[in-house]
Amino acid sequence: MRAPRVLVVDDERSVCQSVDKILRRRGFLIDQALEVEAALQILERGERFDLVVADLMMPKAGGVELLKQVRATWPKLPVLLITGYASIASAVEVMQLGAAGYLPKPFTPEELEEAVGAVLQKNPAPAADADGAAEGVFGLDVG
């Protein structure tokens, strides 16, 4: 069975590294990008991902812009938004735009694992590449 692959997008390298460390311990494969443009370049190369974890507020373009582009180009790829500026209004906005989840910072490793597990269980579609091609389905034990 293929390990779930996650693209982590945050302008703070320490956040990327923390998410990477937490999810790698659970057997995930992780790629990182420090800005939306870099994340889109990775996705456009046809890299296969099961989930994007992205910061809501970043310089230049933020998580909302990334979410809109992912929804338009890779509609089956779930996006979990993380933010240090959590509000009901922003949570409602991103969920209406198609976010698969919303997690306020700071979060514990357990909260991140739970949020990622919930998103992947709700969105069991296989990873798709830029052409929409897909490969096998994975299982995830979040317990």
Kinemage of the C-alpha trace (Angstrom):
@kinemage 1
@onewidth
@group {chain A} dominant
@subgroup {mainchain}
@vectorlist {calphas} color= white
{ca met a 1} P 0.000 0.000 0.000
{ca arg a 2} L 1.292 3.431 -0.963
{ca ala a 3} L 2.118 5.924 1.799
{ca pro a 4} L -0.021 9.095 1.678
{ca arg a 5} L 1.841 12.040 0.183
{ca val a 6} L 1.339 15.579 1.497
{ca leu a 7} L 2.446 18.943 0.133
{ca val a 8} L 3.028 21.405 2.994
{ca val a 9} L 2.907 25.098 2.063
{ca asp a 10} L 3.850 27.729 4.640
{ca asp a 11} L 6.084 30.791 4.463
{ca glu a 12} L 7.579 29.877 7.840
{ca arg a 13} L 10.221 27.182 7.362
{ca ser a 14} L 9.844 26.111 11.010
{ca val a 15} L 6.139 25.344 10.467
{ca cys a 16} L 6.931 23.300 7.358
{ca gln a 17} L 9.573 21.393 9.290
{ca ser a 18} L 7.266 20.762 12.257
{ca val a 19} L 4.429 19.480 10.063
{ca asp a 20} L 6.948 17.375 8.144
{ca lys a 21} L 8.304 15.810 11.353
{ca ile a 22} L 4.840 15.074 12.783
{ca leu a 23} L 3.465 13.487 9.627
{ca arg a 24} L 6.627 11.556 8.703
{ca arg a 25} L 6.383 9.802 12.072
{ca arg a 26} L 2.999 8.522 10.867
{ca gly a 27} L 4.482 7.219 7.616
{ca phe a 28} L 3.555 10.095 5.310
{ca leu a 29} L 5.732 11.277 2.448
{ca ile a 30} L 6.180 15.052 2.637
{ca asp a 31} L 7.145 17.762 0.180
{ca gln a 32} L 7.470 21.413 1.224
{ca ala a 33} L 7.017 24.792 -0.439
{ca leu a 34} L 7.576 28.182 1.181
{ca glu a 35} L 5.171 30.050 -1.103
{ca val a 36} L 2.109 29.451 -3.259
{ca glu a 37} L 3.993 29.893 -6.534
{ca ala a 38} L 6.465 27.145 -5.608
{ca ala a 39} L 3.621 24.846 -4.541
{ca leu a 40} L 1.829 25.352 -7.859
{ca gln a 41} L 5.051 24.596 -9.747
{ca ile a 42} L 5.361 21.301 -7.867
{ca leu a 43} L 1.743 20.400 -8.618
{ca glu a 44} L 2.038 21.439 -12.264
{ca arg a 45} L 4.992 19.072 -12.734
{ca gly a 46} L 2.509 16.252 -12.250
{ca glu a 47} L 3.645 15.267 -8.769
{ca arg a 48} L 1.026 13.065 -7.066
{ca phe a 49} L -0.361 14.177 -3.707
{ca asp a 50} L -3.130 13.005 -1.412
{ca leu a 51} L -3.393 16.284 0.496
{ca val a 52} L -2.186 19.876 0.557
{ca val a 53} L -1.670 21.487 3.979
{ca ala a 54} L -1.358 25.245 3.476
{ca asp a 55} L -1.091 28.358 5.595
{ca leu a 56} L -3.982 30.760 5.119
{ca met a 57} L -1.881 33.949 5.422
{ca met a 58} L 1.341 34.198 3.433
{ca pro a 59} L 3.096 37.080 1.672
{ca lys a 60} L 2.273 37.550 -2.028
{ca ala a 61} L -0.399 34.861 -2.407
{ca gly a 62} L -2.036 33.039 0.486
{ca gly a 63} L -3.947 29.885 1.187
{ca val a 64} L -7.201 31.164 -0.334
{ca glu a 65} L -5.489 31.770 -3.669
{ca leu a 66} L -3.872 28.331 -3.526
{ca leu a 67} L -7.198 26.737 -2.582
{ca lys a 68} L -8.957 28.367 -5.553
{ca gln a 69} L -6.245 27.204 -7.970
{ca val a 70} L -6.233 23.657 -6.591
{ca arg a 71} L -10.048 23.450 -6.766
{ca ala a 72} L -9.983 24.670 -10.386
{ca thr a 73} L -7.131 22.479 -11.600
{ca trp a 74} L -7.088 19.427 -9.304
{ca pro a 75} L -10.647 19.307 -7.930
{ca lys a 76} L -10.219 15.970 -6.127
{ca leu a 77} L -7.086 17.075 -4.234
{ca pro a 78} L -8.133 18.056 -0.683
{ca val a 79} L -6.697 21.172 0.957
{ca leu a 80} L -6.382 21.586 4.734
{ca leu a 81} L -5.807 25.220 5.692
{ca ile a 82} L -3.871 26.138 8.825
{ca thr a 83} L -3.793 29.624 10.299
{ca gly a 84} L -2.513 31.703 13.156
{ca tyr a 85} L -5.370 34.133 12.491
{ca ala a 86} L -8.356 31.847 13.020
{ca ser a 87} L -11.845 33.305 12.924
{ca ile a 88} L -15.325 32.003 12.277
{ca ala a 89} L -15.539 34.228 9.197
{ca ser a 90} L -12.341 32.862 7.640
{ca ala a 91} L -13.325 29.285 8.474
{ca val a 92} L -16.708 29.720 6.807
{ca glu a 93} L -15.139 31.428 3.777
{ca val a 94} L -12.568 28.717 3.091
{ca met a 95} L -15.026 25.886 3.661
{ca gln a 96} L -17.431 27.513 1.186
{ca leu a 97} L -14.552 27.730 -1.292
{ca gly a 98} L -13.979 23.989 -0.949
{ca ala a 99} L -11.382 23.551 1.784
{ca ala a 100} L -11.425 20.048 3.222
{ca gly a 101} L -10.448 21.287 6.670
{ca tyr a 102} L -9.361 24.247 8.811
{ca leu a 103} L -6.922 24.079 11.716
{ca pro a 104} L -5.942 27.023 13.946
{ca lys a 105} L -2.288 27.480 14.954
{ca pro a 106} L -0.731 26.662 17.253
{ca phe a 107} L -1.775 23.033 17.133
{ca thr a 108} L -0.477 19.945 18.869
{ca pro a 109} L 0.890 16.973 16.936
{ca glu a 110} L -2.257 15.078 17.892
{ca glu a 111} L -4.519 17.852 16.561
{ca leu a 112} L -2.644 17.891 13.253
{ca glu a 113} L -2.755 14.099 12.958
{ca glu a 114} L -6.480 14.109 13.748
{ca ala a 115} L -7.234 16.862 11.209
{ca val a 116} L -5.191 15.185 8.463
{ca gly a 117} L -6.734 11.800 9.213
{ca ala a 118} L -10.257 13.251 9.113
{ca val a 119} L -9.619 14.958 5.773
{ca leu a 120} L -8.157 11.824 4.225
{ca gln a 121} L -11.022 9.677 5.487
{ca lys a 122} L -13.581 12.120 4.039
{ca asn a 123} L -11.650 12.342 0.761
{ca pro a 124} L -10.509 8.811 -0.048
{ca ala a 125} L -9.971 9.588 -3.731
{ca pro a 126} L -6.632 8.301 -4.959
{ca ala a 127} L -3.831 10.750 -5.580
{ca ala a 128} L -4.058 12.371 -8.983
{ca asp a 129} L -1.370 13.855 -11.132
{ca ala a 130} L -1.691 17.030 -13.176
{ca asp a 131} L -3.443 15.126 -15.976
{ca gly a 132} L -6.050 13.775 -13.564
{ca ala a 133} L -4.606 10.255 -13.729
{ca ala a 134} L -4.893 8.384 -10.473
{ca glu a 135} L -3.186 5.562 -8.673
{ca gly a 136} L -4.219 3.146 -5.920
{ca val a 137} L -6.323 3.896 -2.882
{ca phe a 138} L -4.675 3.947 0.551
{ca gly a 139} L -5.953 3.220 4.012
{ca leu a 140} L -5.132 5.329 7.049
{ca asp a 141} L -5.382 4.354 10.689
{ca val a 142} L -5.645 7.578 12.665
{ca gly a 143} L -6.258 5.882 16.000
